[in-house]
């Protein structure tokens, strides 16, 4: 089986959860013996990232425009890559990369799977451009896919609204690699992280994600400001690259006199992210829209209590009491932060429950096997 996975970004800093999903699926599919090739732009992919991809083959393409991610590659070369694969997997949405690969798949009669990872509905900046993309190619790409992959059951409705028959939608959630979240010397690592961030021995709420409107850091900051004086010792660590809101957030922190309690360490990845999750009092995911937050799985596998909004695609976990789900508002976040900070035993019990669920159902190896099974079924039908 030869699988070509296409994602315009493979770097976790710029590509976020969608990049991580493609990366891990390629890695674990290769471990299953699949001849797996990943095609991506050459943005932010360092030597360490390439090594961790394991046996999967990586092909990177120069990018001539970082704003619109325009690839520098001939259509003939793209067609050659598509022709050499048994099946193609497209990730993300609103990219020229996907549009070109879609065209090649159509011309060659090649089956392809499509996983927009929560991006099927236009949201965020450049809405007019996203709608134009959907009008020109996005809807046709979605409806023509051999199978569409939803990350959560709730995302299935997005496909149905686009005219995709229910039988062509398959739910394959995100996953986690538990081996990547163990610490050899946790006490030393946590102490060093605390010192580097500036929280000392204080309890702290952790935000992990891009500082942009969709991820909701402004909502979390507003919620943090609403905590009463009994939590004056609690800090907030907003770890993530700037997505256009860093200056606004820092100005708000300064205006409210919280400079000593709110910290912006920038992007935290790799081992430092693992340490942060083990050190945090709780993890907050205040997103305005999310297909299924990988961060909640990362927090869960580290047994960190998690608070998330009802826009994160995590309803099933909330129903099982594995984490706390609230509405997308600063008031709701503040109320739950207060409850969780006042009831640490209950929060830890919820975190342990989440940890157990993740270890049963959300390993990348399991999701890769689902992808492989689906690919085999699709190729067998063609």
C-alpha positions in Angstrom: 0.0 0.0 0.0 1.4 3.4 -1.1 -0.2 6.4 0.7 0.6 10.0 -0.1 -0.3 12.4 2.8 -0.6 16.0 1.8 -0.6 18.9 4.3 0.8 22.3 3.4 2.3 22.7 6.9 4.0 20.0 8.9 5.7 22.3 11.4 3.7 22.2 14.8 4.5 25.9 15.4 2.8 27.2 12.2 0.6 24.2 11.5 -0.8 23.4 14.9 -2.9 20.3 15.5 -3.5 19.5 11.8 0.2 19.4 11.2 0.7 17.1 14.2 -2.1 14.8 13.1 -0.5 14.3 9.6 2.9 13.9 11.1 1.9 11.2 13.6 -0.3 9.3 11.2 2.5 9.1 8.7 4.9 8.0 11.4 2.6 5.2 12.7 1.4 4.2 9.2 5.1 3.6 8.3 5.5 1.5 11.4 2.7 -0.6 10.2 4.7 -1.3 7.0 2.9 1.2 4.8 5.0 2.9 2.0 4.1 6.3 3.3 5.1 9.7 1.7 4.3 13.1 3.2 4.2 16.1 0.9 4.4 19.6 2.6 5.8 23.1 2.2 9.4 23.5 3.5 8.3 25.9 6.3 9.7 25.3 9.8 10.7 21.6 9.3 14.0 21.1 11.0 16.3 18.1 11.1 14.8 16.8 14.4 11.3 16.8 12.9 12.5 14.9 9.9 14.3 12.3 12.1 11.2 11.8 14.3 9.1 11.0 11.2 10.8 7.6 11.2 10.4 5.4 8.1 7.9 7.8 6.4 9.3 9.6 3.4 9.2 13.4 3.5 9.1 15.6 0.3 9.2 19.3 0.9 8.3 22.1 -1.6 9.6 25.7 -1.6 7.0 28.3 -0.6 7.1 31.5 -2.7 4.5 33.3 -0.5 4.2 32.7 3.3 0.8 34.6 3.5 -1.1 32.4 1.0 1.3 29.4 1.1 1.9 29.3 -2.7 4.1 26.2 -3.6 6.9 26.4 -6.1 6.5 23.1 -7.9 5.3 22.1 -11.4 1.9 20.5 -11.8 3.7 17.7 -13.7 5.8 16.9 -10.6 2.7 16.9 -8.4 0.9 14.6 -10.9 3.9 12.2 -10.8 3.7 12.0 -7.0 -0.1 11.3 -7.1 0.3 8.7 -9.9 2.9 6.8 -7.7 0.4 6.5 -4.8 -2.4 4.0 -4.4 -4.4 6.6 -2.4 -4.0 10.2 -1.4 -4.9 11.8 1.9 -5.6 15.6 1.9 -5.5 17.4 5.2 -6.6 20.9 6.1 -8.6 23.3 3.9 -8.4 26.5 1.9 -5.0 25.8 0.4 -3.6 26.0 -3.1 -1.7 22.8 -2.3 -4.9 20.8 -1.8 -6.5 22.4 -4.9 -3.6 21.3 -7.1 -3.5 17.8 -5.7 -7.3 17.5 -6.1 -6.9 18.4 -9.8 -4.2 15.8 -10.2 -6.4 13.1 -8.5 -9.3 13.9 -10.8 -7.2 13.8 -13.9 -5.6 10.5 -12.9 -8.7 8.9 -11.4 -6.9 8.5 -8.1 -9.0 7.9 -4.9 -8.4 10.4 -2.1 -9.5 10.9 1.5 -10.3 14.4 2.7 -9.9 15.5 6.3 -10.4 19.3 6.8 -9.8 19.0 10.5 -12.6 21.3 11.5 -11.9 23.9 8.8 -14.9 23.1 6.6 -16.9 26.1 7.9 -15.2 29.5 7.1 -14.0 31.1 10.3 -11.4 33.7 11.3 -9.7 36.1 9.0 -9.9 36.4 5.2 -13.5 35.1 5.2 -14.2 36.4 1.7 -11.1 34.6 0.4 -12.2 31.3 2.1 -15.7 31.6 0.6 -14.2 32.3 -2.8 -12.0 29.2 -2.5 -15.0 27.1 -1.6 -17.0 28.5 -4.5 -14.2 27.7 -7.0 -12.9 24.4 -5.7 -13.6 23.7 -2.0 -17.1 22.3 -2.4 -16.2 20.2 -5.4 -13.2 18.8 -3.6 -15.3 17.9 -0.6 -18.1 16.3 -2.5 -15.8 14.4 -4.9 -13.7 12.8 -2.1 -13.8 9.0 -2.0 -14.3 9.3 1.7 -14.4 12.3 4.1 -12.9 12.0 7.5 -14.4 13.8 10.5 -12.4 14.2 13.7 -15.5 14.1 15.9 -19.0 12.9 15.4 -20.2 16.5 15.6 -18.1 17.4 12.5 -20.1 14.9 10.5 -22.8 17.6 10.2 -20.4 20.0 8.4 -20.0 17.4 5.6 -23.7 16.7 5.4 -24.3 20.4 5.0 -21.9 20.4 2.1 -23.9 17.7 0.3 -21.7 14.7 1.3 -23.7 11.5 1.8 -23.6 10.2 5.3 -22.2 6.8 4.2 -19.1 8.6 2.9 -18.2 10.2 6.2 -15.9 8.3 8.6 -15.0 9.5 12.1 -11.4 9.0 13.1 -10.4 11.1 16.1 -7.1 12.6 17.0 -4.6 10.6 19.1 -1.6 10.7 21.3 1.7 8.9 21.7 2.1 8.3 25.4 5.8 7.5 25.2 6.5 11.1 24.2 5.0 12.5 27.5 7.1 10.7 30.1 9.7 12.5 32.2 12.9 10.8 33.4 13.5 13.3 36.2 10.2 15.2 36.7 11.1 17.0 39.9 14.2 18.7 38.4 12.5 19.4 35.0 9.5 21.0 36.7 11.6 23.1 39.0 13.7 24.4 36.1 10.6 25.1 34.0 8.9 27.0 36.8 12.0 29.2 37.3 12.4 29.9 33.6 8.7 31.0 33.2 8.7 33.0 36.4 5.9 31.3 38.4 8.1 30.1 41.2 6.3 27.6 43.4 2.8 29.2 42.7 -0.1 27.3 41.2 -0.7 28.2 37.6 -3.2 27.9 34.8 -1.7 26.8 31.5 -2.8 27.9 28.0 -1.1 26.0 25.1 -1.9 27.3 21.6 -1.5 30.0 19.0 -2.4 33.5 20.4 -5.2 34.2 17.9 -8.9 34.8 18.1 -10.0 31.3 17.3 -8.0 29.8 20.2 -9.6 32.3 22.7 -6.7 33.5 24.8 -8.5 36.8 25.3 -11.4 35.0 26.9 -9.1 33.1 29.2 -7.4 36.3 30.2 -10.7 38.0 30.9 -11.8 35.0 33.0 -8.5 35.1 34.9 -9.2 38.7 35.8 -12.6 37.8 37.2 -11.1 35.4 39.8 -11.5 36.8 43.3 -8.7 37.8 45.7 -8.6 34.3 47.3 -6.7 33.3 44.1 -4.2 36.1 44.1 -1.4 33.6 44.4 -2.5 31.8 41.1 -0.6 32.6 37.9 -1.5 32.3 34.2 1.0 31.0 31.6 0.0 31.7 28.0 2.4 29.6 26.0 2.2 29.8 22.2 3.4 31.6 19.2 1.9 35.0 18.3 -1.1 34.7 16.0 -1.9 38.4 16.0 -3.0 39.0 19.6 0.2 39.0 21.6 0.5 42.8 21.7 -3.2 43.2 22.6 -2.9 40.6 25.4 0.2 42.2 26.9 -1.4 45.6 26.9 -4.5 44.2 28.7 -2.2 42.5 31.3 -0.4 45.8 31.9 -3.6 47.8 32.1 -5.0 45.5 34.7 -1.8 45.4 36.8 -1.2 41.7 36.3 2.3 41.8 34.8 3.8 39.7 37.6 1.1 37.0 37.3 0.6 36.5 33.6 3.5 35.1 31.6 4.1 34.8 27.8 7.0 32.4 27.3 6.3 32.0 23.5 6.0 28.7 21.8 6.6 25.8 24.1 7.1 22.4 22.4 8.9 19.1 22.7 10.1 18.2 26.2 9.3 21.7 27.5 5.6 21.2 26.6 5.6 17.9 28.5 7.2 19.5 31.5 4.6 22.4 31.4 1.7 19.9 31.3 3.1 18.0 34.3 3.7 21.2 36.2 0.4 23.0 35.6 -2.4 23.1 38.2 -4.8 22.9 35.3 -4.9 23.3 31.5 -7.5 25.7 30.0 -8.6 25.4 26.3 -10.8 28.5 25.7 -11.2 28.0 21.9 -14.0 29.6 19.9 -13.8 26.8 17.4 -11.9 23.5 17.3 -12.4 20.2 15.6 -10.9 18.2 18.4 -8.2 19.7 20.5 -5.0 17.5 20.6 -4.0 19.6 23.6 -6.7 18.0 25.7 -5.2 14.6 24.9 -1.8 15.9 25.8 -3.1 17.3 29.1 -5.0 14.1 29.8 -2.0 11.7 29.2 -0.1 13.8 31.7 -3.0 13.6 34.2 -3.4 17.4 34.2 -7.0 18.6 35.0 -8.5 20.1 31.9 -11.1 22.9 31.3 -12.4 23.4 27.7 -15.2 25.1 25.9 -18.1 23.4 24.1 -16.6 24.5 20.8 -13.7 22.1 21.1 -15.4 18.9 19.9 -15.0 17.2 23.2 -18.6 16.6 24.2 -18.2 12.8 24.6 -15.3 13.4 27.1 -17.4 15.9 29.0 -20.4 13.5 29.3 -18.1 10.9 30.9 -16.8 13.4 33.4 -13.3 13.4 31.9 -12.6 17.2 32.0 -14.9 20.2 32.5 -16.8 21.7 29.6 -18.3 25.2 29.6 -19.8 27.7 27.1 -17.6 30.0 25.1 -17.6 33.0 27.4 -15.2 34.6 29.9 -17.9 34.4 32.6 -18.4 30.6 32.2 -14.6 30.1 32.1 -14.2 32.1 35.3 -16.9 30.2 37.2 -15.3 26.8 36.3 -11.8 28.0 37.0 -13.0 29.0 40.5 -14.7 25.6 41.0 -11.7 23.7 39.8 -9.2 25.7 41.9 -11.3 25.3 45.0 -11.8 21.5 44.5 -8.4 20.1 43.7 -9.3 16.6 44.6 -12.3 16.5 42.3 -10.2 18.0 39.5 -7.5 15.4 40.0 -10.1 12.6 39.9 -11.4 14.0 36.6 -7.9 14.1 35.2 -7.3 10.5 36.2 -10.5 9.5 34.5 -9.5 11.4 31.3 -6.1 9.7 31.4 -7.7 6.2 31.5 -10.0 7.0 28.6 -7.1 8.3 26.5 -5.1 5.2 27.1 -8.0 3.0 26.0 -9.1 4.9 22.9 -6.8 7.7 21.7 -3.4 6.3 20.7 -2.0 7.3 17.3 -1.3 3.7 16.6 -5.0 2.9 16.8 -6.0 5.8 14.6 -3.3 4.8 12.0 -4.8 1.3 11.8 -8.2 2.9 11.2 -6.7 4.9 8.3 -5.0 1.9 6.9 -8.2 -0.2 7.0 -10.2 2.6 5.4 -7.5 3.0 2.7 -7.5 -0.7 1.9 -11.3 -0.7 1.6 -11.2 2.3 -0.7 -8.5 0.9 -2.9 -10.2 -2.4 -3.1 -13.4 -0.8 -4.4 -11.6 1.2 -7.2 
